[in-house]
Amino acid sequence: MSSGLVDAPPSEPSAPPRRRRRWLRWTIAVAVTVVLLVAGVAVGVYAKLTGNVKHIDVTDDDLGATRPPKVAGTAMNVLVVGSDQRDGKNAKYGHHIAGERTDTIMLVHVSSKRDNAMVVSFPRDSLVQLPACRATGGLPGQRPHLGMINESFNSGGIACTWKTIETLTHIRIDHFVKVDFTGFKSMVNAIGGVEICLPEPVNDKKALLHLPAGRQTLTGEQALGYVRARYSMGDGSDIGRIQRQQMFIASMVKKVMSGETLTDPAKLLGILDAGTKAVTTDRGLNLGVMKDLATSLQGLNAGQIRFITTPWHYSLTQPGRVEWVQPQAGHLFQIVAKDQSVQGVKGGQAKVGRTKIQIELRNGTWRSGLGTQVAAALEQRGYHITKIGDSARKPQPKTTLLYGPNGETRVPTLTNDLQTSTLRKVAGAQTNRLVLVIGSDWTGLKPLRADDTESIKGFDATHDTCAT
């Protein structure tokens, strides 16, 4: 299946250092937290690691008197933020900026039965109603207003972010973990590298990353370049990058939970040493608590850890911002708050989940930017966009979906979301990827049904990008 694509280089200027690094912090935050909570301190060396972890006090006065109720049982919700502090060892990752910022906010939920876990991410550009936070630690505090979700950390620190997430989701948070990214490369190297799968070769001069297509194992320096890369991969969007990084984290967690890692004390100690040096927590989340949690999670497997992004769409009132899709987002938060499982959620009639489908887009019209618009619409529903380009000939009168024998099972899922399309099977094509040629008859996607809960299922840590 020849592509016939004409790849136009992005015309927008390079993002400033702070924006380029935000998904790096997201990746490290999830990886470190899940490794510490799940691998925990599985060998008897946790006492030696206690001195690595730093702590910050969060009080009842910080969180307010009207917090969500604690669900009965021993379910645990851990707020995770990524720190953007640029002094000390972090100075080499960008220009020095005074203070700290966060573009990474997620929630790790561990069920009371210890039979499943969820990692829920909140898009950094989410436009939400922010609550009041008191001034503390030299920070000015926060007045109630409509703003971006990451403002809370700048205004009131981790305590304000904690209060903001509880107010928005009605989920009771038990602990927090703030992650610094200096230990990222050493963690990757400590586990012997992380396996990824690339649909296309990558040649990114900015990220110093040059990789062939296909399955391969990345070491620390390569992994750092991979999680930083944006414009050279997929559709060049931040959402596309967060999708790839969720898969990277899933692969990392799967490797950590494998027998070859957990049965190797020296390797596990190296991971834990790097991880504990990279985190700051509340005083209640000490290594003893992590050890007890890890012991109770010994029967958990990678297939029971799910990665989910809060359902979102681009804002119509503030371009560049995103808003949460309701009722899907509310349903997701309720599942977490009540300690339920997404495994049993009944969604649409799709044969293969959207998160398992990769799509190459070709603009067959003269409408400039249409490929990018369609990519955004598909990403909002969980699809992965591997490439955007132009069809070999224009105009194409009809929107056409090209697929090979290996991608046939994925066709019903995508066509169920399209207003119109013509199907064309391509003999000899071995890829699972679908190719959507946008024609002049393109009218958008079908409206999302209120009962469509597929977007809150996400994917588990056994997800294999080579198989999608």
C-alpha positions as CSV (number, residue, x, y, z in Angstrom):
1,M,0.0,0.0,0.0
2,S,2.0,3.0,-1.2
3,S,1.4,6.1,0.7
4,G,1.5,8.8,-2.0
5,L,1.9,11.3,0.7
6,V,3.3,14.8,0.5
7,D,4.4,15.6,4.1
8,A,4.2,19.3,4.7
9,P,6.6,20.4,7.5
10,P,4.9,22.2,10.4
11,S,4.7,25.9,9.8
12,E,4.3,26.9,13.5
13,P,7.5,27.9,15.3
14,S,9.2,25.6,17.8
15,A,7.5,25.5,21.2
16,P,9.2,27.3,24.1
17,P,11.2,25.0,26.4
18,R,8.5,24.9,29.0
19,R,5.9,23.6,26.5
20,R,8.3,21.1,24.9
21,R,9.1,19.5,28.2
22,R,5.6,19.1,29.6
23,W,4.9,15.6,28.1
24,L,8.4,14.5,29.3
25,R,7.2,15.3,32.8
26,W,3.9,13.5,32.2
27,T,5.7,10.3,31.1
28,I,8.1,10.3,34.0
29,A,5.4,11.1,36.6
30,V,3.3,8.1,35.6
31,A,6.2,5.7,35.2
32,V,7.8,6.6,38.6
33,T,4.5,6.5,40.5
34,V,3.2,3.2,39.1
35,V,6.6,1.6,39.5
36,L,6.8,2.6,43.1
37,L,3.2,1.7,43.9
38,V,3.1,-1.6,42.1
39,A,6.6,-2.9,42.3
40,G,6.7,-1.1,45.6
41,V,9.5,-2.1,47.8
42,A,9.3,-5.8,47.0
43,V,12.7,-6.6,48.5
44,G,13.8,-5.9,52.0
45,V,15.8,-2.8,51.2
46,Y,13.1,-0.1,51.6
47,A,14.6,1.3,54.8
48,K,17.8,2.2,52.9
49,L,15.7,4.2,50.4
50,T,13.7,6.2,53.0
51,G,16.3,9.0,52.9
52,N,15.8,9.5,49.2
53,V,12.1,10.6,49.4
54,K,11.3,14.3,50.2
55,H,8.0,15.3,51.9
56,I,5.6,18.3,51.9
57,D,2.8,18.8,54.5
58,V,-0.8,19.2,53.2
59,T,-3.2,20.1,56.0
60,D,-7.0,20.0,56.4
61,D,-6.9,23.8,56.3
62,D,-5.4,23.6,52.8
63,L,-8.1,21.1,51.5
64,G,-11.2,22.7,53.1
65,A,-14.0,21.3,55.1
66,T,-16.2,20.0,52.2
67,R,-14.1,17.3,50.8
68,P,-15.6,14.2,49.0
69,P,-16.3,11.3,51.3
70,K,-13.9,8.4,51.6
71,V,-15.2,5.2,50.0
72,A,-15.5,2.3,52.4
73,G,-12.6,-0.1,52.1
74,T,-9.0,0.3,51.3
75,A,-9.1,1.8,47.8
76,M,-6.3,4.3,47.3
77,N,-6.2,7.4,45.1
78,V,-2.9,9.1,44.5
79,L,-2.6,12.5,42.8
80,V,0.5,12.7,40.6
81,V,2.0,16.0,39.3
82,G,5.2,16.6,37.3
83,S,7.5,19.2,38.5
84,D,9.1,21.8,36.2
85,Q,11.9,22.9,38.5
86,R,15.0,24.0,36.4
87,D,17.7,24.4,39.0
88,G,20.3,22.0,40.2
89,K,20.5,18.8,38.2
90,N,17.5,19.8,36.1
91,A,19.2,22.9,34.7
92,K,20.6,21.0,31.7
93,Y,17.1,20.1,30.5
94,G,16.2,23.7,29.6
95,H,16.7,27.4,30.5
96,H,16.6,28.2,34.2
97,I,13.2,29.4,35.3
98,A,12.6,30.4,38.9
99,G,10.2,28.4,41.0
100,E,8.1,25.4,39.9
101,R,5.3,24.7,37.5
102,T,3.4,21.6,36.4
103,D,1.8,20.6,33.2
104,T,1.2,17.1,34.4
105,I,-1.8,16.1,36.5
106,M,-3.1,12.6,36.9
107,L,-4.7,10.3,39.3
108,V,-3.6,6.7,40.1
109,H,-6.5,4.6,41.5
110,V,-5.8,1.3,43.2
111,S,-8.9,-0.8,43.9
112,S,-9.8,-1.9,47.5
113,K,-9.6,-5.5,46.4
114,R,-6.2,-4.9,44.8
115,D,-7.5,-6.6,41.6
116,N,-7.2,-3.5,39.3
117,A,-5.6,-0.1,38.9
118,M,-6.4,3.0,36.8
119,V,-4.1,5.9,35.7
120,V,-6.4,8.8,34.7
121,S,-4.8,11.8,33.0
122,F,-6.2,15.3,32.9
123,P,-5.2,17.2,29.8
124,R,-3.0,20.2,30.7
125,D,-5.0,22.6,28.6
126,S,-8.4,21.7,30.3
127,L,-10.6,24.7,30.9
128,V,-12.3,24.2,34.2
129,Q,-13.9,26.0,37.2
130,L,-11.1,26.5,39.7
131,P,-11.9,26.7,43.4
132,A,-10.6,29.1,46.0
133,C,-7.2,28.2,47.6
134,R,-5.5,30.0,50.5
135,A,-2.1,31.6,50.1
136,T,0.7,29.5,51.4
137,G,4.5,29.1,51.2
138,G,4.9,32.5,49.5
139,L,2.3,31.6,46.8
140,P,-0.6,34.1,46.3
141,G,-3.5,31.6,46.5
142,Q,-6.3,31.2,44.1
143,R,-9.7,32.9,43.7
144,P,-12.6,31.0,42.2
145,H,-12.6,31.5,38.4
146,L,-12.7,29.8,35.0
147,G,-9.2,28.9,34.0
148,M,-6.7,26.2,33.0
149,I,-6.4,23.3,35.3
150,N,-2.6,23.7,35.9
151,E,-3.0,27.2,37.2
152,S,-3.7,25.8,40.7
153,F,-0.2,24.6,41.1
154,N,1.3,28.0,40.2
155,S,-1.2,29.7,42.6
156,G,-1.2,27.5,45.6
157,G,1.2,24.6,45.1
158,I,0.4,20.9,45.5
159,A,-2.3,21.6,48.1
160,C,-4.3,23.8,45.8
161,T,-4.0,21.2,42.9
162,W,-5.2,18.5,45.3
163,K,-8.2,20.6,46.3
164,T,-8.9,21.5,42.6
165,I,-9.0,17.8,41.5
166,E,-11.2,16.8,44.4
167,T,-13.6,19.7,43.7
168,L,-13.8,18.9,40.0
169,T,-14.1,15.1,40.2
170,H,-15.7,14.5,43.6
171,I,-13.0,11.9,44.2
172,R,-11.4,11.7,47.6
173,I,-7.6,11.8,47.2
174,D,-5.4,10.0,49.8
175,H,-1.9,11.0,48.9
176,F,0.2,12.9,46.3
177,V,3.4,12.3,44.5
178,K,5.4,15.1,42.9
179,V,7.9,13.8,40.3
180,D,11.2,15.3,39.2
181,F,12.5,14.0,35.9
182,T,16.3,13.7,36.6
183,G,16.0,10.0,37.4
184,F,14.2,9.1,34.2
185,K,17.1,7.9,32.1
186,S,18.6,5.9,35.0
187,M,15.2,4.2,35.6
188,V,15.0,3.2,31.9
189,N,18.5,1.8,32.0
190,A,17.9,0.1,35.3
191,I,15.2,-2.1,33.8
192,G,17.3,-2.9,30.7
193,G,15.4,-0.5,28.3
194,V,11.8,-0.2,27.3
195,E,10.3,-1.8,24.2
196,I,8.3,0.4,21.7
197,C,6.9,-0.1,18.2
198,L,7.1,2.7,15.6
199,P,4.8,2.7,12.6
200,E,7.2,5.0,10.7
201,P,10.9,5.8,11.0
202,V,11.8,8.8,13.2
203,N,14.5,11.4,12.3
204,D,14.2,14.2,14.8
205,K,17.2,16.5,14.9
206,K,15.8,18.5,17.8
207,A,15.3,15.4,20.0
208,L,18.6,13.9,18.6
209,L,16.5,10.8,17.8
210,H,17.0,8.5,14.8
211,L,15.0,5.3,14.9
212,P,13.8,2.8,12.3
213,A,10.2,1.6,12.0
214,G,9.1,-1.5,13.9
215,R,9.7,-3.1,17.3
216,Q,12.8,-2.0,19.3
217,T,14.1,-1.4,22.8
218,L,15.1,2.1,23.8
219,T,17.8,2.8,26.4
220,G,17.8,5.9,28.6
221,E,19.0,8.6,26.2
222,Q,16.9,7.2,23.4
223,A,13.9,7.1,25.7
224,L,14.4,10.7,26.7
225,G,14.4,11.7,23.0
226,Y,11.3,9.6,22.3
227,V,9.2,11.1,25.0
228,R,10.3,14.6,24.0
229,A,9.6,14.2,20.3
230,R,6.5,15.9,18.8
231,Y,6.6,17.3,15.3
232,S,8.5,14.4,13.8
233,M,5.9,11.8,14.8
234,G,2.3,11.2,14.1
235,D,0.3,14.3,13.5
236,G,2.6,16.5,15.5
237,S,-0.1,17.3,18.2
238,D,0.3,17.3,21.9
239,I,-2.6,14.8,22.1
240,G,-0.9,12.5,19.7
241,R,2.2,12.7,21.9
242,I,0.3,11.9,25.1
243,Q,-1.1,8.8,23.4
244,R,2.3,7.5,22.4
245,Q,3.6,8.2,25.9
246,Q,0.8,6.3,27.6
247,M,1.9,3.4,25.5
248,F,5.5,4.0,26.5
249,I,4.6,4.0,30.2
250,A,2.5,0.8,29.7
251,S,5.4,-0.9,28.2
252,M,7.7,0.3,31.0
253,V,5.2,-0.9,33.7
254,K,4.9,-4.3,31.9
255,K,8.6,-4.7,31.9
256,V,8.9,-3.8,35.6
257,M,6.2,-6.2,36.6
258,S,7.7,-9.1,34.6
259,G,9.4,-12.0,36.3
260,E,12.8,-11.0,34.9
261,T,12.6,-7.7,36.8
262,L,10.9,-8.6,40.1
263,T,13.1,-11.7,40.6
264,D,16.3,-9.7,40.1
265,P,17.1,-7.8,43.4
266,A,19.9,-5.8,42.0
267,K,17.8,-4.6,39.1
268,L,14.8,-3.8,41.3
269,L,17.0,-1.9,43.7
270,G,18.4,0.2,40.9
271,I,14.8,1.1,39.8
272,L,13.7,1.9,43.3
273,D,16.8,4.0,44.0
274,A,16.2,6.1,40.9
275,G,12.5,6.4,41.5
276,T,12.6,7.4,45.2
277,K,15.3,10.1,44.4
278,A,12.8,11.6,41.9
279,V,9.8,12.0,44.1
280,T,8.3,14.2,46.8
281,T,5.2,13.0,48.7
282,D,2.9,13.9,51.6
283,R,4.3,12.5,54.9
284,G,1.6,9.8,55.0
285,L,2.9,8.2,51.8
286,N,6.1,6.8,53.2
287,L,8.0,3.8,52.0
288,G,6.4,1.6,54.7
289,V,3.0,2.4,53.2
290,M,4.3,1.7,49.7
291,K,5.7,-1.6,50.9
292,D,2.4,-2.7,52.4
293,L,0.6,-1.7,49.3
294,A,3.1,-3.6,47.1
295,T,2.6,-6.7,49.2
296,S,-1.2,-6.5,48.7
297,L,-0.7,-6.0,44.9
298,Q,1.4,-9.1,44.4
299,G,-1.4,-10.9,42.4
300,L,-2.0,-7.9,40.1
301,N,-0.9,-8.3,36.5
302,A,-0.2,-5.8,33.8
303,G,-3.6,-6.5,32.1
304,Q,-5.3,-5.1,35.2
305,I,-3.7,-1.7,35.0
306,R,-5.6,0.7,32.6
307,F,-4.5,4.1,31.2
308,I,-7.4,6.5,30.6
309,T,-7.5,10.1,29.4
310,T,-10.4,12.3,30.7
311,P,-12.8,12.5,27.7
312,W,-12.3,15.9,26.1
313,H,-13.0,18.1,23.1
314,Y,-11.5,21.3,21.8
315,S,-13.1,24.5,23.2
316,L,-15.3,26.5,20.9
317,T,-15.0,29.6,23.0
318,Q,-11.2,29.6,23.7
319,P,-9.2,28.2,20.9
320,G,-6.3,26.0,22.0
321,R,-8.1,24.9,25.2
322,V,-10.0,21.7,25.8
323,E,-13.2,21.0,27.7
324,W,-14.3,17.8,29.3
325,V,-17.0,15.8,27.5
326,Q,-20.1,15.1,29.6
327,P,-21.6,12.8,30.7
328,Q,-18.6,10.6,29.9
329,A,-16.1,12.4,32.1
330,G,-18.6,12.4,35.0
331,H,-19.2,8.7,34.6
332,L,-15.4,8.0,34.7
333,F,-15.0,10.1,37.9
334,Q,-18.0,8.3,39.5
335,I,-16.4,4.9,38.7
336,V,-13.2,5.9,40.5
337,A,-15.0,7.6,43.4
338,K,-17.1,4.5,44.0
339,D,-14.2,2.1,43.5
340,Q,-15.8,0.4,40.5
341,S,-14.1,-1.1,37.5
342,V,-14.1,0.1,33.9
343,Q,-13.7,-3.5,32.7
344,G,-17.4,-4.1,32.9
345,V,-18.5,-0.8,31.4
346,K,-20.8,-1.4,28.4
347,G,-20.1,1.0,25.5
348,G,-20.9,1.1,21.8
349,Q,-21.0,-1.7,19.4
350,A,-17.4,-1.4,18.2
351,K,-15.6,-4.7,17.5
352,V,-12.1,-3.4,18.2
353,G,-11.6,-0.6,20.7
354,R,-10.7,2.9,19.3
355,T,-7.5,3.0,21.3
356,K,-6.2,-0.1,19.4
357,I,-6.6,1.5,16.0
358,Q,-4.0,3.4,14.1
359,I,-5.0,5.7,11.2
360,E,-3.1,7.4,8.4
361,L,-4.9,10.4,7.0
362,R,-4.7,11.7,3.5
363,N,-6.4,14.9,2.5
364,G,-8.0,14.3,-0.9
365,T,-9.5,17.8,-1.0
366,W,-8.2,21.4,-1.6
367,R,-9.4,22.4,1.8
368,S,-6.2,23.5,3.6
369,G,-5.8,22.1,7.1
370,L,-8.7,19.6,6.8
371,G,-6.4,16.7,7.6
372,T,-5.4,18.3,10.9
373,Q,-9.1,19.0,11.7
374,V,-10.1,15.4,11.1
375,A,-7.1,14.1,13.1
376,A,-8.2,16.2,16.1
377,A,-11.8,14.9,15.8
378,L,-10.6,11.3,15.7
379,E,-8.1,11.7,18.5
380,Q,-10.9,13.1,20.7
381,R,-12.5,9.6,20.4
382,G,-9.3,7.8,21.2
383,Y,-7.9,6.8,17.8
384,H,-4.2,7.1,17.1
385,I,-3.1,9.1,14.1
386,T,0.2,7.9,12.7
387,K,0.6,10.3,9.8
388,I,-1.2,13.2,8.0
389,G,-0.5,14.0,4.3
390,D,-2.1,14.5,0.9
391,S,-3.5,12.1,-1.5
392,A,-1.6,11.5,-4.8
393,R,-4.4,13.0,-6.8
394,K,-6.9,15.7,-6.0
395,P,-9.8,16.2,-5.7
396,Q,-11.1,12.8,-4.5
397,P,-14.9,12.9,-4.7
398,K,-15.6,10.3,-2.0
399,T,-14.1,9.6,1.4
400,T,-12.5,6.2,1.1
401,L,-11.2,3.8,3.8
402,L,-8.3,1.6,2.6
403,Y,-7.4,-1.5,4.6
404,G,-5.5,-4.7,4.2
405,P,-6.3,-8.2,5.4
406,N,-4.7,-7.6,8.8
407,G,-6.8,-4.4,9.4
408,E,-10.2,-5.8,8.4
409,T,-11.4,-6.4,12.0
410,R,-10.8,-2.7,12.7
411,V,-13.0,-1.4,9.8
412,P,-16.4,-1.7,11.6
413,T,-15.2,0.5,14.5
414,L,-14.1,3.4,12.3
415,T,-17.0,3.2,9.9
416,N,-19.3,3.3,12.9
417,D,-18.0,6.8,13.6
418,L,-17.9,8.1,10.0
419,Q,-20.9,9.9,8.4
420,T,-20.0,8.4,5.0
421,S,-17.2,6.3,3.5
422,T,-16.4,3.9,0.7
423,L,-14.5,0.8,1.6
424,R,-11.6,-0.5,-0.5
425,K,-9.6,-3.6,0.4
426,V,-6.0,-3.5,-0.7
427,A,-4.5,-6.9,-1.5
428,G,-1.1,-7.7,-0.1
429,A,-1.1,-4.9,2.5
430,Q,0.2,-6.5,5.7
431,T,-0.2,-3.5,8.0
432,N,-3.0,-3.3,10.6
433,R,-3.1,0.4,10.0
434,L,-6.1,1.9,8.3
435,V,-5.8,4.6,5.6
436,L,-8.6,7.2,5.5
437,V,-8.6,9.3,2.3
438,I,-10.8,12.4,3.0
439,G,-13.0,13.2,0.0
440,S,-15.1,16.2,-1.1
441,D,-18.1,14.5,0.5
442,W,-16.6,14.7,4.0
443,T,-19.2,16.1,6.5
444,G,-17.5,15.1,9.8
445,L,-18.1,12.3,12.3
446,K,-21.4,11.1,13.6
447,P,-22.4,12.7,16.9
448,L,-21.2,10.9,19.9
449,R,-24.0,9.1,21.7
450,A,-24.6,9.9,25.4
451,D,-24.3,6.2,26.2
452,D,-21.0,5.8,24.4
453,T,-18.7,5.0,27.3
454,E,-15.9,3.5,25.2
455,S,-13.7,6.6,25.7
456,I,-13.5,5.8,29.5
457,K,-12.1,2.3,29.0
458,G,-8.7,3.3,27.9
459,F,-6.2,0.5,27.4
460,D,-4.2,-1.8,29.7
461,A,-0.5,-2.2,30.2
462,T,-0.3,-5.2,28.0
463,H,-1.1,-3.0,25.0
464,D,1.2,-3.8,22.0
465,T,1.5,-1.0,19.4
466,C,2.9,-3.5,16.9
467,A,-0.4,-5.4,17.0
468,T,-2.6,-2.3,16.5
